[in-house]
Amino acid sequence: MPIDLRQVQDVYKDAGDNIIFATMNLNRQDHASDLETIQDLAERLPAFINSMNIRYPDSGLAVAFGLSRNAWDYLFPDAKVPAELEEFQAIEGPKFTAPNTPADLFLHIRARNSAVPFEIMSEVMDRIRANVTTVDETHGFRNFEGRAIIGFVDGTENPSALDTPEYAVIGDEDPDYINGSYAFAQKYLHNMEAWNKLKIEQQERAIGRKKYSDVELEDEEKAPNAHNVASQDNEGGVEHKIVRMNVPFADPAKNVNGTYFIGYARHWTVTKRMLNNMFSKSDRLLDFSTPITGEVFFIPSKATLEAIVDDDLPAKD
C-alpha cells in the first residue's frame, strides 16, 4: 500500500513565514462533549483550510493537527493506537534535561500572510474553546535567509524535497494509520548574550558548519559534541532523517529569544534516538539553549480524520 500524499496533512512542506504553534489540554470534565468537540474539529478543519485557500490562494497556508498518546487513550479507548505513539518521557543527560510537558492537542499553522494563521486559529478556537485549556501558544517568524535566531542556516540536514515524504510520512509498516506522521514539539530559549560573546569560529565549531556560507566543516574542525554530530541518528550504520521545521520566536523588549523545534517523522523512534544522542552527548548547542517543553503527537491522515468523525477507527486487537 503506497503512501498517498493527497491524504497527508502538511508535515513535509515549507516552515512558512508567519507561524502559530499551539498546544492544548482537554478539560476532561465530560468525555462525550470532548469527543464530540474533536470530531467536530476533525470534520471542519479541512473545510476551514479549503475556504482559506480559495480566498487567499497565494498565502501558502499549511496546517497540521495532532493528538498525544494521553489524548488518544482518553478519546478513543477502544481504538487501535498508532504503532509508535507514546507519551514523551524526559531525557536526563549528564548536563542537560529534555523535559516532558504533557499536552493533548497540537496545531501548527503557517502562511506567508500573518492574517491567515490568525484567521484559522480563531476559527479553530471558536469550535473548541469551551473544552480545552491552552498550554502554550507561540508565534514564530521566518528569519533572514531562513536562518535560526542564532544566525545559522536552518534545515540544512533535511532530506531533499523528493525524498521528504519517505522520512516524514508513515507507510505500510502501520497500514491502519498510513499517511499519518509523528510530530515532536520542543520549545527552546537561548542565552543570546553568552552565544554572541563567542567568536564566529567558536560558534561554527559548536554547530559544525560555516556561519555565512553554510558549508559543513571537516570533522576535525568540529567540536567533539558539535550540534550536527550529536543530533544525528546513525542506528545500524545508516543516517536516518526527519523533517525539521525549526522556527524562531522572540520578544525583544523582554530579551526573550527562542526556537520552536518541530520534527515530523515517519518513525518517532528516529526522533527519539536523535534526542537521546543530543542530551547524552551534551550537544554543545545546549550550553546556550534550554528546552522548556517537549511532547510527541500523532498527525492523522485525512482518512483517519474522517474515521474520527464517523467513530470508525480501527478497533484494538
ZIUR-V93946 format. One record per residue. N is the residue number from 1. SS is DSSP state (H for helix, E for strand, L for the rest). Layout:
BEGIN
{{N & SS} {N & SS}}
END
This chain:
BEGIN
{{1 & L} {2 & L} {3 & L} {4 & L} {5 & H} {6 & H} {7 & H} {8 & L} {9 & L} {10 & L} {11 & L} {12 & L} {13 & L} {14 & L} {15 & L} {16 & L} {17 & L} {18 & E} {19 & E} {20 & E} {21 & E} {22 & E} {23 & E} {24 & E} {25 & E} {26 & E} {27 & L} {28 & L} {29 & L} {30 & L} {31 & H} {32 & H} {33 & H} {34 & H} {35 & H} {36 & H} {37 & H} {38 & H} {39 & H} {40 & H} {41 & H} {42 & H} {43 & H} {44 & H} {45 & H} {46 & H} {47 & H} {48 & H} {49 & H} {50 & H} {51 & H} {52 & H} {53 & H} {54 & H} {55 & H} {56 & L} {57 & L} {58 & L} {59 & L} {60 & L} {61 & L} {62 & E} {63 & E} {64 & E} {65 & E} {66 & E} {67 & E} {68 & L} {69 & H} {70 & H} {71 & H} {72 & H} {73 & H} {74 & H} {75 & H} {76 & L} {77 & L} {78 & L} {79 & E} {80 & L} {81 & L} {82 & L} {83 & L} {84 & L} {85 & L} {86 & L} {87 & L} {88 & L} {89 & L} {90 & L} {91 & E} {92 & E} {93 & L} {94 & L} {95 & L} {96 & L} {97 & E} {98 & E} {99 & L} {100 & L} {101 & L} {102 & L} {103 & L} {104 & L} {105 & E} {106 & E} {107 & E} {108 & E} {109 & E} {110 & E} {111 & E} {112 & L} {113 & L} {114 & H} {115 & H} {116 & H} {117 & H} {118 & H} {119 & H} {120 & H} {121 & H} {122 & H} {123 & H} {124 & H} {125 & H} {126 & H} {127 & H} {128 & H} {129 & H} {130 & H} {131 & H} {132 & E} {133 & E} {134 & E} {135 & E} {136 & E} {137 & E} {138 & E} {139 & E} {140 & E} {141 & E} {142 & L} {143 & L} {144 & H} {145 & H} {146 & H} {147 & E} {148 & L} {149 & L} {150 & L} {151 & L} {152 & L} {153 & E} {154 & L} {155 & L} {156 & L} {157 & L} {158 & L} {159 & L} {160 & L} {161 & L} {162 & L} {163 & L} {164 & H} {165 & H} {166 & H} {167 & H} {168 & H} {169 & L} {170 & L} {171 & L} {172 & H} {173 & H} {174 & H} {175 & H} {176 & H} {177 & H} {178 & L} {179 & L} {180 & L} {181 & E} {182 & E} {183 & E} {184 & E} {185 & E} {186 & E} {187 & E} {188 & E} {189 & E} {190 & E} {191 & L} {192 & H} {193 & H} {194 & H} {195 & H} {196 & H} {197 & H} {198 & L} {199 & L} {200 & H} {201 & H} {202 & H} {203 & H} {204 & H} {205 & H} {206 & H} {207 & H} {208 & L} {209 & E} {210 & L} {211 & L} {212 & L} {213 & L} {214 & L} {215 & L} {216 & E} {217 & L} {218 & L} {219 & H} {220 & H} {221 & H} {222 & L} {223 & L} {224 & L} {225 & L} {226 & L} {227 & H} {228 & H} {229 & H} {230 & H} {231 & L} {232 & L} {233 & E} {234 & L} {235 & H} {236 & H} {237 & H} {238 & L} {239 & L} {240 & E} {241 & L} {242 & L} {243 & E} {244 & E} {245 & L} {246 & L} {247 & E} {248 & E} {249 & E} {250 & E} {251 & E} {252 & H} {253 & H} {254 & H} {255 & L} {256 & E} {257 & E} {258 & E} {259 & E} {260 & E} {261 & E} {262 & E} {263 & E} {264 & E} {265 & E} {266 & L} {267 & L} {268 & H} {269 & H} {270 & H} {271 & H} {272 & H} {273 & H} {274 & H} {275 & H} {276 & H} {277 & H} {278 & H} {279 & H} {280 & H} {281 & L} {282 & L} {283 & L} {284 & H} {285 & H} {286 & H} {287 & H} {288 & L} {289 & E} {290 & E} {291 & E} {292 & L} {293 & L} {294 & L} {295 & E} {296 & E} {297 & E} {298 & E} {299 & E} {300 & L} {301 & L} {302 & H} {303 & H} {304 & H} {305 & H} {306 & H} {307 & H} {308 & H} {309 & H} {310 & L} {311 & L} {312 & L} {313 & L} {314 & L} {315 & E} {316 & L} {317 & L}}
END
